[in-house]
Amino acid sequence: MNQTTIGAFIAARRKARNLTQLQLARKLNITDRAVSKWETGKSMPDASIMLPLCDILGITVNELLSGEELAQEEAEGKADENLLALRRKDERAVRWNRATAIALSALMLVGMLTCLICDLSISGTLTWSLVPVSSILYAWMVVVPEMLMGGKGLYIGLGALTALTIPYLFVLSRLLHVARVLSIGAAVAVPVLVFLWATAFVFRAYGGRRRLIAWGVFCALAALLEIAINLTLSHMLDEPEFGIWDALTIAFLLLASGGCFVRYAVTRGSAAGLPVA
């Protein structure tokens, strides 16, 4: 399974169907840049759009992954080869994630030990070192399990982040002897966690061909998050609710959201053969 060969095959089939890159992209509700990357072998089509892509190009998924049209007698053997190639690719990804997690864990352990040794050497007891050590442990419990769990890792990481953030802020506030670390941190963490979970579910529900919808919702949610954080901090710190940069950020996010929805409507209308003003 060679990406360059597959890309050349996609380009050949697209031209055989008298489609430009832009027309093919519009039929799939993606950008023509994504199609260009496929055809130059820089990336592969997502699994979520392989079937509609094959329908448009008039080929099977087996032929797409083989990078050539297959006779009936060749198809079964090529299917086995493609399945094995995909399996090997998954295994390489698992090994890479595992090695990265081990290396990251080792670096974090070295960082914690360095802080503890320096603190003991200078102060004769554990003082400031407990702050970076607790922060590194918090980061490890959020990031490393996510890296090791593959496709389910995102939700494992979000679950860990949700469960551990408030306890981490509590520990940090006690170590620093600053109660507002917990109160203000928790007030900001709650809308941020809601935003992250909502974003994960939106991209899961509207990925692939409807990714522009996902990005539109993401930008709208980010604008709401900006508003929520500003209102929270304004109430707790007795400061003005919105500055000029806050207003510009919110306006930009809302414009980007609207642009994504408009682009999706235009590309969908073009793919359906509807007149677009």
C-alpha positions in Angstrom: 0.0 0.0 0.0 1.9 3.0 -1.3 0.6 6.5 -0.8 2.2 7.9 -3.9 0.7 5.1 -6.1 -2.7 5.6 -4.5 -2.5 9.4 -5.1 -1.6 8.9 -8.7 -4.5 6.5 -9.1 -7.0 9.0 -7.5 -5.8 11.7 -9.9 -6.2 9.3 -12.9 -9.7 8.3 -11.9 -10.7 11.9 -11.2 -9.6 13.0 -14.6 -11.3 10.0 -16.2 -14.5 11.3 -14.6 -13.8 14.8 -15.9 -13.6 16.3 -12.5 -11.3 19.0 -11.2 -9.8 18.8 -7.8 -12.3 21.5 -6.6 -15.3 19.7 -8.0 -14.3 16.4 -6.3 -13.7 18.3 -3.1 -17.1 19.9 -3.2 -18.8 16.5 -3.8 -17.0 15.3 -0.6 -17.5 18.6 1.4 -13.8 19.0 1.9 -11.2 21.4 0.6 -9.4 21.0 -2.7 -6.1 21.2 -0.8 -7.0 17.9 0.8 -7.5 16.3 -2.6 -4.2 17.8 -3.7 -2.4 16.2 -0.8 -3.9 12.8 -1.7 -2.8 13.0 -5.3 0.7 14.0 -4.4 1.0 11.2 -1.9 1.3 13.5 1.2 -1.7 12.0 2.9 -4.4 9.4 2.6 -8.2 9.9 2.6 -9.9 9.5 5.9 -11.7 6.2 6.5 -14.9 8.2 6.9 -14.9 9.4 3.3 -13.3 6.4 1.5 -16.7 4.9 0.5 -18.2 8.1 -1.0 -14.9 8.8 -2.7 -14.9 5.4 -4.2 -18.5 5.8 -5.4 -17.6 9.1 -7.1 -14.5 7.6 -8.7 -16.3 4.4 -9.7 -13.9 2.0 -7.9 -13.9 -0.2 -4.9 -12.1 0.5 -1.6 -9.8 -2.5 -2.4 -8.8 -0.9 -5.7 -8.3 2.5 -3.9 -5.9 0.9 -1.4 -4.2 -1.1 -4.1 -3.7 2.0 -6.3 -4.9 0.3 -9.4 -7.9 -1.3 -11.0 -8.2 -5.0 -10.3 -9.4 -7.9 -12.2 -11.8 -10.3 -10.4 -9.1 -12.9 -9.9 -6.7 -10.3 -8.4 -9.2 -8.7 -6.0 -9.1 -11.4 -3.3 -5.3 -11.6 -3.1 -5.0 -7.8 -3.0 -7.7 -7.5 -0.3 -5.6 -9.8 1.9 -2.5 -7.7 1.2 -4.3 -4.4 1.9 -5.7 -5.8 5.2 -2.2 -6.9 6.3 -0.7 -3.5 5.3 -3.4 -1.7 7.4 -2.7 -4.0 10.3 1.0 -3.4 10.1 0.4 0.4 10.0 -1.8 0.1 13.1 0.9 -1.9 14.9 3.6 0.7 14.0 1.3 3.4 15.4 0.8 1.5 18.6 4.6 0.8 19.0 5.3 4.5 18.3 2.8 5.7 20.9 4.1 3.2 23.4 7.7 4.3 22.9 6.7 8.0 23.1 4.8 7.4 26.3 7.8 5.6 27.9 10.2 8.4 26.8 7.8 11.1 28.1 7.4 9.3 31.4 11.1 9.0 31.8 11.6 12.7 31.1 8.9 13.6 33.6 10.5 11.3 36.2 13.8 12.9 35.7 12.2 16.3 36.1 10.5 15.3 39.4 13.7 13.8 40.8 15.7 16.8 39.9 13.3 19.2 41.6 13.2 17.0 44.8 17.0 16.6 45.0 17.6 20.3 44.5 15.0 21.2 47.1 16.4 18.8 49.6 19.9 20.0 48.9 19.1 23.7 49.3 16.3 23.7 52.0 17.0 20.4 53.8 13.3 19.6 53.4 10.6 19.5 50.7 9.2 23.0 50.0 8.8 24.5 46.5 9.6 21.2 44.8 6.1 19.9 45.7 4.5 22.4 43.2 6.3 21.2 40.1 6.1 17.5 41.2 2.3 17.7 41.7 2.0 19.5 38.3 4.1 16.9 36.5 2.1 14.0 38.1 -1.2 15.8 37.0 0.1 16.1 33.5 1.3 12.5 33.4 -2.1 11.1 34.5 -3.8 13.1 31.8 -1.5 12.7 28.8 0.2 9.3 29.1 -3.0 7.1 29.4 -4.4 9.0 26.4 -1.3 8.1 24.3 -1.5 4.4 25.2 -5.2 3.9 24.6 -5.3 4.6 20.8 -8.7 5.5 19.4 -10.3 5.7 22.8 -7.5 7.8 24.2 -9.1 11.1 23.7 -12.0 10.3 25.9 -9.8 8.6 28.5 -7.7 11.8 28.6 -10.7 14.0 28.9 -12.1 11.8 31.6 -8.8 12.1 33.5 -8.7 15.8 33.0 -12.3 16.2 34.3 -11.7 14.0 37.3 -8.2 15.4 38.3 -8.4 19.1 37.6 -10.3 20.2 40.8 -8.2 17.9 43.1 -5.0 19.3 41.4 -6.2 22.9 42.0 -7.0 22.0 45.6 -3.5 20.6 46.2 -1.9 23.6 44.4 -3.9 26.1 46.6 -2.7 24.3 49.8 0.9 24.2 48.7 0.9 27.8 47.7 -1.3 28.9 50.6 -3.5 30.9 48.2 -7.2 29.9 48.4 -8.1 31.8 45.3 -6.1 29.4 43.2 -8.9 26.8 43.9 -11.8 29.2 43.7 -10.8 31.1 40.5 -9.2 28.0 38.9 -12.3 25.9 39.4 -14.6 28.7 38.1 -12.6 28.8 34.9 -12.0 25.0 34.7 -15.7 24.1 34.6 -16.6 26.0 31.4 -13.3 24.9 29.8 -14.0 21.3 30.5 -17.6 21.6 29.1 -16.1 23.2 26.0 -13.6 20.4 25.5 -16.2 17.6 25.9 -18.6 19.4 23.6 -15.8 19.9 21.0 -14.9 16.2 21.2 -18.5 15.1 20.6 -19.1 17.6 17.8 -16.1 16.5 15.9 -17.1 12.8 16.4 -20.7 13.5 15.2 -19.7 15.8 12.3 -16.3 14.6 11.1 -15.4 13.5 7.6 -17.6 15.1 5.0 -19.3 17.4 7.5 -16.2 18.7 9.1 -17.0 22.3 8.2 -20.1 22.0 10.4 -17.8 20.8 13.2 -15.5 23.7 12.8 -18.4 26.2 12.7 -19.8 24.8 15.9 -16.3 24.8 17.4 -15.8 28.5 16.7 -19.2 29.3 18.1 -18.5 27.3 21.3 -15.1 29.1 21.6 -16.8 32.5 21.4 -19.2 31.4 24.2 -16.3 30.1 26.2 -14.5 33.5 25.9 -17.7 35.2 27.0 -18.2 32.8 30.0 -14.6 33.2 31.2 -14.7 37.0 30.9 -18.0 37.2 32.9 -16.6 34.8 35.5 -13.3 36.7 36.0 -15.1 40.0 35.9 -17.4 39.0 38.8 -14.6 37.4 40.9 -11.9 40.0 40.3 -14.2 43.1 40.0 -12.7 44.1 36.7 -14.3 45.2 33.4 -16.1 42.4 31.6 -14.7 43.0 28.1 -11.7 44.8 26.7 -11.1 45.6 23.1 -9.1 42.4 22.4 -11.8 40.3 24.0 -14.4 41.9 21.8 -12.2 41.4 18.7 -11.6 37.8 19.6 -15.3 37.0 20.0 -16.2 38.8 16.8 -13.5 36.9 14.9 -14.7 33.6 16.2 -18.3 34.3 15.3 -17.3 35.4 11.8 -15.2 32.3 11.4 -18.2 30.2 12.6 -20.5 31.9 10.1 -17.9 31.4 7.4 -17.7 27.7 8.0 -21.5 27.3 7.8 -21.7 29.4 4.6 -18.9 27.4 3.0 -20.6 24.1 3.9 -23.9 25.3 2.4 -22.1 26.5 -0.8 -20.1 23.2 -1.2 -23.2 21.1 -0.5 -25.2 23.1 -3.0 -22.5 22.7 -5.6 -22.2 19.0 -5.0 -26.0 18.6 -5.4 -26.0 20.6 -8.6 -28.0 23.5 -7.1 -27.5 27.1 -8.3 -25.3 29.1 -5.9 -25.7 32.9 -5.9 
